[in-house]
Amino acid sequence: MNALPETLAQQDPPAGPQASRLMAAGPDPSLARHLETFGPLDPGAITGTLLRELEASGLTGRGGAAFETWRKALTAAQSRRRGWFPAGPVVIANGAEGEPLSFKDRTLLAYAPHLVLDGLLALNGALSGTQMYLYVPAAAISGLRRALAEHPGARRIEIVEAPETFISGEASAVVNMIATGSALPVDQRRRLSESGLNVHPTLVINVETLAQVALIGRHGAGWFRQAGTPSDPGTRLLSVSGPPPVHEVVLEVPGGANLHDVLASAGMEPASLSAVLVGGYHGRWVRPGPYQLSPAGPPGRTVRPGAGVVHGLGTDTCGLQVTARILSYLAGESARQCGPCMFGLPAMASVLNRIAGGERNPTLPGELDRLARLVSGRGACRHPDGTVGMVASALDVFGDDVRSHLGGRCLATGGLPE
């Protein structure tokens, strides 16, 4: 795995959830334990109704984009009917977790492998799919092999190891890795749902989303909506971390959960934090206010959970320096297939590191803004745009720090930038 910035390094394994719909069976459950906890699910029995239930449920993707699950699946099914390809679609369970602050998917795969398999088999059946893949990091493979050996109907599912890189989980990179062994995004003229793996319509869907599909298949849309809000129904997993002595913890929270409540549940006092990174390295820095975590909502009161990451920053840590290290990491993790990634991100990282280092040059913020505008909207994938958005939020939240650093002083440490 790539080395992380020192202040963001993961020191301890993720703690297990305290209460959970998704992971109620406990760690590494057998099929018998899984069935005892959740009950049986016959994928064939719900083939004709699953997409309607998913539409009624309001389930959105839990991998970051928050696209409506039923609509994404229906697009793949319709592409076949429209004649793009005579065979059924390919369904890929995406468990890649190259985001350095994210660990909820690997925890889910350890606690609920059979639930993920249930969702994969059910959705594949509803779409009359032809091929199924589990795309997961190396650490998850042995547990999934045990689950596949037990699980009825799972023999046709193939496991593909996902590299531990930031961009390996991007949908076109997933398909490219399975097809060619190279986990790099490709510039798609046609959507994957129309022409993906071996030109089949292809559905790349996050493993947590599939686990939610399995629960909706069992209990229905009404049950799913008992948690969350009308606009953000159900629950979602969050990878929550913060300054010592806070340990990493996976929380399952209702849609629209309050950021203060999430921080408190993880053992953090919002007043002790200078900022919170929500959504991960392609997310957004915010002050630790009473935001709702939801894919959509009123500006100023809502922050998108993105990849399901919440990371608290202590008041004694310089957010500007942390952001500069993150930006340097992201610049090094690009596919290097387009100018914005090859040249724009490293140039931005250089300027931000100069500001974070206390260089007294008042033109640097303007140069960073100029570079960001050159990069935005010009990348072959969303990596440049996601990076620019995170940096923009940092310049907003840490605006006083920028001005202080340009004067040669760090507000967090009270001295010169290190």
N, C-alpha and C positions, 0 to 999 in steps of 0.2 A: 504494500500500500504506500502511496506517496506520503512523504513526510509532511506534517501539518505545521503551521506557524506555532511557535512554542506556546504562546498564550492560549491557543485554541486546541492543543493536543488532547486527545482522549486518554485519560489516565486509568480509568476503571471500566470494566464491562458494564453494559447497560443493566440497570435493575429491572426486575420483572414488574409487570403491571399490578396495581393493587386491586382493581376491579375492572372487568372488561367483558364486553360482549364477545369480542373477537378471540381473546386468548384465555377463555375460561377453562379450557381443558388442561392448562398447565404446560410446563416445558416438555418438549420431545414426547408428545402423547402417542400412544399406540392407536391403531384404528379402533380397537375396542373402547379405549378411553374417549376418543373423539366421538364415537357414536353414542356412548353413554351420556356425554355432555350435550351434544347438539341434536341427536336423533338422526335417522337416516334421511338421505336425499336421493331420489331416483331421477337422474338427469333427463331420462326419456319421458317421464311423466309431466315435466314442466316445459317441454320443448316448445309447445304452441303458445304458452302464456308468459314466458320469462321476459321477453322484450317489453310486453305491455306492463308487467309488474315493475320493471326497471324504470319505465317512463313515469309511472305513477309514483314511484318512490322518490324521484328527484335525485337519485345517486349521481354524484359527479366524480371524476377521476381523482384518485388520491396520490398521484405521482407528481403533481405540480401544476398542470395546465387547467385542472378542474373542468374539463369538458364533460358534457352530459353523456353518461355511459350508454344509455339506450340509443342515443342519436349516433354516437361513434360506431356502435355495433351494427345499427341498421344501415349505415352508409356502406359498410363492408358487404353486407348481405345484398343490398341493392346493386352494387357494382357487378356482382355475379349475374344478377337477373338482367342487367342492361347489356350483358354480353362482353364485358371486359375480359372475362375468362370463364370457360365452361365449368370448371370445377369449383368446389366450395372454398371459402377463405381459409387462411392460416391464422391461428390464434396463438399469440406469444404472451406468456406471463412474464412480465418484466420485474425482476427483483434486483436489478443492478442498483447499487447505492454508492456511487462515486462521490457524492456530496460529503465532504469531510465531517460536517456536523450532524449528519443523519445516520441513525441506527435503528429506526423503527421497523423498516422492512426486514432486516436480518433477524430482529427480535421476533417479528411475526412469523417468519419462516421456521423459527425454532419452537414457537409455541403453537402454531396452527397450520402445519404443513397440509394436513388433510382438508382443512377448510379451503385453502388455496386451490388444492386439486379439485375439490367439489365445484368451486366456481369456474375453474377452467373447463372441466368436462361439461358443466351445464351450459355455459355460453357457447362452447364449440358445438354442442348438440343443437342449440337453438338456431345456430347459423349454418348448420349442415357443413361444418368445417371438415377439412381434409387432413390437416397436420396441426399438431400442438407441440409447443416448446416451453420449457422452463429455462429462462435466461437469468442465472443467479451467480453470485460470487462464489469463489472456491470454498469458503468456510461453510456454506450452506449445503453443499452437494451431498455429503455423506448422509446427513439427516433426511434429505429429500429422497435419496436412493432407498432408504429404509421405508419411507412412506409409500413410494411408488411400488415397492415389492408387495406391500400389504393391500394397497387400494384397488378395488375392483374397477376395471375399465381404464386403468392408467398405463397399461403396457405400451400404448401408442405414443405416450408423451416422451419427448427427447429432451435431455438436459444439455444445455450449452453453458460453458463457464464464461462469466462476464468479467472482463479485465477491471482492475481497481483504478479506473481513471475517471475524471470528472465527467467527461462527455460520453462515456460508454453506455449510459442509460438513455441518451437521446434516441427517439424512436427509429430514425433512419440509421443510426449507428448500430442499434440492436439488430436490425435486419441485415445490415452490411456485415456484421460480425458472424451471423449465422450462415450467410451466403459465401463469404470470402475469407473469414478469419481476421478481418480488419474492423475494429470497433470505432470507425470514424464516420461522422455524419456525411451524408451525400445530398447534393442539391437535387431535390425531387421536382421534376416538372409536373408529374402526376402524383396525387396523394397516395400514401401507402394503402389506404382503404380501397383504392382503385387498382393499383399495381405495386405490389411490394415484393415479398420473397418469391423469387422465380416467377415473377409477374402475376402471381396470385394476389387477389385482394387480401390484405393483411391487417390484422387488428393487434396492435401492441398495447397491452393493458397492465397497469400496475398490480402487483400481487395483493396489496391491501384492498384495491377495488374488487378483485376477484373474490377475496374472502367476504366482502360485503355482499357480492352477488350471491354467494352460497347461503348467506343468512336470509336474504330477501327471497331466494328460491324456497326456503323452508317456511318462513313465517309471513311473507307477503309485504306489500308496500306499506300498509297501514301500521304494521308493527314497527317497521323501519322508521317511520315518521314520528313514532312516540318520543324519540330523542331529537334534540336540535330545534331548529326554528323552521317556519314555513318556507323560507327562502334558502335555508341551508340545513336540510334534514339529515338525521342519522348521526353517527359518531365518526370521529377520525382519530388516528394515532398521531402523536406528536413526539419527536425526539427533543427532550428538554435538557439543557445543560447550563452551567453558569460558573461563577467564580468559586474557588474552594471556600468552604468544605462541601459545596453542592456536588452530588454525584449525578452522573447521567441517568435519566429515568425515561421510560416510555410511558406516556399517559394516554388513555383513551378518553376523549372529551366530547361533549355534544357539539354539534354545529352551532356556531355563534358564541362559543365559549368566551368568557371575559379573560383578557390577558393577565390581569391582576390575579385572578383565581388560578390560572395555570402556573404562574410564577410561585404563588404561595403553596400550591400542591407539591411543587418540586423543592420546597424548602428555601425559597428566595423571598426576601422582603423588597418590594418594588422601590421603596425609598433608598435602599442601599445600592441601587443600580444607576448607572449613568445613561444607559441605553439598552435596547434589546434588538437583536437581529432576528427578524421573523421571516421564515421562508427559505433560509439558507443563503448560500453565497450568491444566488440570483434573486435574493429576497430584498428586504428593505429594513434599514435601521429606523427605529422609532424611539421616542422617549417612553419610559414605562408607564404609560397612561392607561385608562380603562377602555382600551380598544376591544372591539369584537373581532374574533378570528373567524373570518368568513370570506369566501371567494368574491362576494359582491355585497355592497352596502354603502351607506352614506360616507362621502369623503370626510376625513378627519376623525371618524369614529370607528372605522373598519380597516383592518389590515389583512391582506391575503395570506393564508397559511402556506401557500406554495407547496414545497416538498415536505411540509410538516415539521419544520425546524423552528425551535424557539431557543435562543441563546442569550443569556443575560450577561452584561458587561459591568464589572465592578467600577466604583467611582475612582479607584486608584489605578485604573488601567486606561491608557490613552486610546480612545476610539479611533483617532486619526491614524495612529501607528498600526493598530490592528487592521484597519481597512487597507492600508498600504500593503501589508503583508498578504492579505487576501487577494488583492488585485495582482500582486506579483505572482501568486500561485495560479490564479486564473489565466494570466497571460502565458504562463508556461504550460497550461493544460489545453490550449487550443489545438484544433486539428491542423492548423497551419495550411489551410486550403484556400484562404481568401485574404485579401489585403487588410481588412479590419482586424482580423485575428493575428496575422503575421507581423503587422507593423503598428497598427493602432493601439492594441492593448498593451504591448510592451512600452510604447511611448507614453501612454497614460500612466502606467505603473512607475516609470522613471520620474515623471513630474510629481506624482503624489508622494513618492518616497522622498523627493527633495523637500516638499512642503513639510512632511512628517518629521524630517531630519532637522528642521529649523533653519533652512536656507532663507535668508532675508531678501527675497526677490518678489516684489509685489505683482509682477506680471505672471507668476506661476498659476494662480487660480484661473485667470483668463485663458491661458494656454491649455489647461486641463479641460475647460469648457469647450474650447475650439476643437480639441481632439475628440471629445465625446460626441459632438455634433457630426464630425466626419465619420465616426464609426457607426452611429445609430442608423438602423434600417438598411445597412449595406452588407451585412454578413450572409454567408451561405446557410447558416443555421442561426438559432437564437442566442448562441453563446455571447456574442458581442453585446447584443441588446440587454440581455440579463445582467451582464457585468456593468454596463453603463448605468442601468437603473439602480443597482446597489450602490455604486459610487455616488450618484446624484443624491441619494437619500443620506449618505454619510456627510456630504458637504452641507446639507441642510441641517441635520441634527448636530453636527460637530462644527457649525459655522464659527462659533466663538473660539474653538480650538484652532481652526485655520488661521484666524487673525492673530491669535497669540503665538502660534508657531512661526508665523512670518515675522514676529517681533523677537524670536529667539527663545521663547519660554513655553513650556508645556503646562497646561492647566491641571492635568491629572496628577503630575508628579511634583509640581511646584518649582521645577528647575528647568534646565536646558533639555531639549529632546535628546534621548539616548541614541 
